[in-house]
């Protein structure tokens, strides 16, 4: 092997090195029911994606949070799931994940319809900045480990995928063979239906936070797609079909037999 080939070989080996113990992997994996049903090939791919995510993104603790190896791995595994069949290139263009110990209160200047500027101090479990980091609450991550349709990591990363189209509007860039017109019609009809039901005071299985905007609808139904697929397909089967084509996954098949919890609104 010539020197250049040896260098590339050593680089590839270094990239594949696993800094986590077998016990840490087992602890992280067993804590995440949404990974149930992954076959051996998918599990190996997710493992590589999680390690790649941690190489490409800097996880930054805030307010004194201790980012232990199990926490880092649990975040990375959940981050890898949406791009299991897409690849980490879909997470390009941003470089850090900020993790708070609990819900946080960012301050944003907002201009109302009357032109008056005010400061929004809404308590949040997560946030995604355009061309910037995602911000997460570890308390919410830890609380949402069950299959209940609420997953702040998937929610914020869905915004990142959505934004790859150039605008975070609920319409991510679609794969060849997918119809943009069908996507927009399917999501618009479901979004309008959910808004009408929420406005009428109906308790909806889909988190009503989805009615905030088409972008939030996409993020919320992405959470449901991965965590409570039977609930989503029962409410909006065409939306499930579009997400199945986009993510190139079928959680309904994968999670068959798993107990899905009741979706709840906590935002």
C-alpha positions in Angstrom: 0.0 0.0 0.0 1.5 3.3 -1.0 1.8 6.2 1.5 -1.2 8.1 0.1 -3.4 5.0 0.2 -2.2 4.3 3.8 -3.2 7.8 4.8 -6.7 7.5 3.4 -7.1 4.1 5.0 -6.0 5.4 8.4 -8.4 8.4 8.0 -11.3 6.1 7.2 -10.5 4.0 10.3 -10.3 7.1 12.5 -13.7 8.2 11.2 -15.2 4.8 12.1 -13.8 4.7 15.6 -16.5 4.4 18.2 -15.9 6.5 21.4 -18.8 4.8 23.3 -18.7 1.6 25.3 -21.0 -1.3 24.5 -22.9 -0.5 27.8 -23.5 3.1 26.7 -24.9 1.9 23.3 -27.2 -0.5 25.1 -28.4 2.1 27.6 -29.1 4.6 24.9 -30.8 2.1 22.5 -33.0 0.5 25.1 -34.2 4.0 26.2 -35.7 4.7 22.8 -38.8 2.7 21.9 -39.1 4.4 18.5 -36.1 2.4 17.4 -38.0 -0.8 17.9 -38.4 -2.9 14.8 -35.2 -1.7 13.0 -33.6 -4.7 11.3 -29.9 -5.4 11.6 -29.0 -3.4 8.5 -31.1 -0.4 9.6 -29.6 -0.5 13.1 -26.1 -0.6 11.7 -26.9 2.3 9.4 -28.4 4.3 12.3 -25.4 3.6 14.4 -23.1 5.1 11.7 -25.4 8.1 11.2 -25.3 8.8 14.9 -21.5 8.7 15.0 -21.4 10.9 11.9 -23.9 13.4 13.4 -21.6 13.7 16.5 -18.6 14.3 14.3 -20.3 16.9 12.1 -22.3 18.8 14.8 -21.0 20.3 18.1 -23.2 19.5 21.1 -23.0 22.5 23.4 -24.4 22.3 27.0 -26.1 25.4 28.4 -26.7 26.5 32.0 -24.4 23.9 33.5 -25.9 20.8 31.9 -23.6 17.8 32.0 -23.7 16.3 28.5 -22.8 12.7 29.4 -22.1 10.1 26.8 -25.6 8.5 27.1 -27.2 11.9 26.6 -25.1 12.7 23.5 -25.8 9.3 22.0 -29.5 9.4 22.7 -29.7 12.8 20.9 -27.6 11.5 18.0 -29.7 8.4 17.5 -32.9 10.3 17.4 -31.4 12.8 15.1 -30.3 10.0 12.7 -33.7 8.4 12.5 -35.4 11.0 10.1 -32.5 10.7 7.7 -32.0 7.0 8.0 -32.7 6.6 4.3 -31.7 10.1 3.2 -28.2 10.6 4.7 -26.5 13.3 6.8 -26.1 15.6 3.8 -29.7 16.6 4.5 -28.5 18.2 7.7 -25.9 20.3 5.9 -25.4 24.1 6.4 -25.5 24.2 10.2 -23.1 23.0 12.8 -24.3 23.0 16.4 -26.9 21.7 18.9 -27.4 23.7 22.1 -28.9 21.7 24.9 -30.5 23.3 28.0 -31.3 21.4 31.1 -34.9 22.4 30.9 -37.4 24.5 28.9 -35.9 27.9 28.0 -37.2 31.4 27.3 -35.6 33.0 24.2 -36.3 36.6 23.5 -37.4 37.5 19.9 -38.5 40.9 18.6 -41.9 40.5 16.8 -43.7 43.1 14.8 -47.5 42.9 15.0 -49.9 43.6 12.2 -50.2 47.2 13.6 -46.5 47.7 13.2 -45.8 47.7 16.9 -42.7 45.8 17.9 -42.8 43.7 21.0 -40.6 41.1 22.7 -41.8 37.5 22.6 -40.7 35.5 25.7 -42.5 32.2 25.1 -41.3 29.2 27.1 -40.0 26.6 24.6 -38.8 23.0 24.5 -36.9 23.4 21.3 -36.1 25.9 18.6 -34.5 25.8 15.1 -32.7 28.8 13.7 -32.5 29.4 10.0 -28.9 28.6 9.0 -28.1 28.4 12.7 -28.2 25.8 15.5 -31.1 23.8 16.9 -31.8 24.4 20.6 -33.2 21.6 22.8 -34.4 21.0 26.3 -33.0 17.9 27.8 -35.9 17.7 30.3 -38.3 17.5 27.4 -36.2 15.0 25.5 -36.1 12.8 28.5 -39.8 13.1 29.2 -40.7 12.3 25.6 -39.0 8.9 25.3 -42.2 7.0 25.1 -44.2 6.6 21.9 -46.6 9.5 22.5 -46.2 11.5 19.3 -44.1 14.2 20.9 -40.4 14.3 20.1 -38.7 17.7 20.2 -35.6 16.4 18.4 -37.5 15.1 15.4 -39.7 18.3 15.5 -36.7 20.7 15.2 -34.9 18.6 12.7 -38.0 18.4 10.5 -37.8 22.2 10.4 -34.2 21.8 9.1 -35.3 19.4 6.4 -38.2 21.7 5.5 -35.8 24.7 5.2 -33.7 23.0 2.6 -36.2 24.1 0.0 -35.1 27.7 0.7 -38.1 28.5 2.9 -39.5 26.8 6.0 -43.1 26.5 4.9 -44.0 22.9 5.2 -42.8 21.9 1.7 -39.3 20.3 1.9 -37.5 19.5 -1.3 -39.1 16.3 -2.7 -37.5 13.3 -4.3 -37.7 12.5 -8.0 -41.0 10.9 -8.7 -42.9 12.7 -6.0 -45.5 15.3 -7.0 -45.1 18.8 -5.6 -48.7 19.5 -6.4 -50.0 16.4 -4.7 -47.8 17.2 -1.6 -49.2 20.7 -1.3 -52.8 19.7 -1.9 -52.6 16.8 0.6 -51.0 18.9 3.3 -53.2 22.0 2.7 -56.3 19.9 3.1 -55.2 18.2 6.3 -53.9 21.5 7.7 -57.2 23.2 7.0 -59.2 20.3 8.5 -57.1 20.3 11.7 -57.5 24.1 12.0 -61.3 23.9 11.6 -61.4 21.1 14.2 -59.2 23.0 16.7 -61.2 26.2 16.2 -64.4 24.3 17.0 -62.9 23.2 20.3 -62.6 19.6 19.3 -60.0 17.5 21.0 -57.7 16.4 18.2 -55.3 13.4 18.4 -52.8 15.5 16.4 -51.2 18.1 18.7 -53.1 21.4 17.9 -49.7 23.2 18.0 -49.7 22.0 14.4 -52.3 24.7 13.5 -49.7 27.5 14.1 -48.5 27.4 10.5 -47.9 24.9 7.7 -44.3 24.6 8.8 -45.4 23.6 12.3 -47.9 21.2 10.8 -45.1 19.4 8.9 -43.0 19.2 12.0 -45.8 17.9 14.2 -47.0 15.3 11.8 -43.4 14.2 11.3 -43.3 13.5 15.1 -46.5 11.5 14.8 -45.2 9.7 11.7 -42.2 8.3 13.6 -43.8 7.8 17.0 -47.6 7.1 16.6 -47.9 6.1 12.9 -51.2 4.3 13.5 -52.7 7.5 14.9 -51.5 9.6 12.0 -52.7 7.1 9.4 -56.1 7.0 11.1 -56.4 10.8 11.0 -54.7 11.7 7.7 -53.8 8.6 5.7 -52.7 10.7 2.7 -50.3 12.7 4.8 -48.8 9.5 6.1 -48.4 8.3 2.5 -46.6 11.5 1.5 -44.3 11.3 4.6 -43.6 7.6 3.9 -42.4 8.6 0.4 -40.4 11.6 1.6 -38.6 9.9 4.6 -38.5 6.6 2.6 -39.5 4.7 5.8 -42.6 2.9 7.0 -42.9 3.2 10.8 -46.3 1.7 10.8 -44.8 -1.6 9.7 -41.7 -1.2 11.8 -43.6 -0.5 15.0 -46.3 -3.1 14.5 -47.0 -4.6 17.9 -45.5 -1.7 19.9 -47.7 0.2 22.3 -48.2 3.7 21.2 -49.2 6.3 23.8 -51.8 9.0 23.6 -50.6 12.2 21.9 -50.7 15.2 24.2 -50.3 18.9 23.7 -47.6 20.4 25.9 -46.4 23.3 23.9 
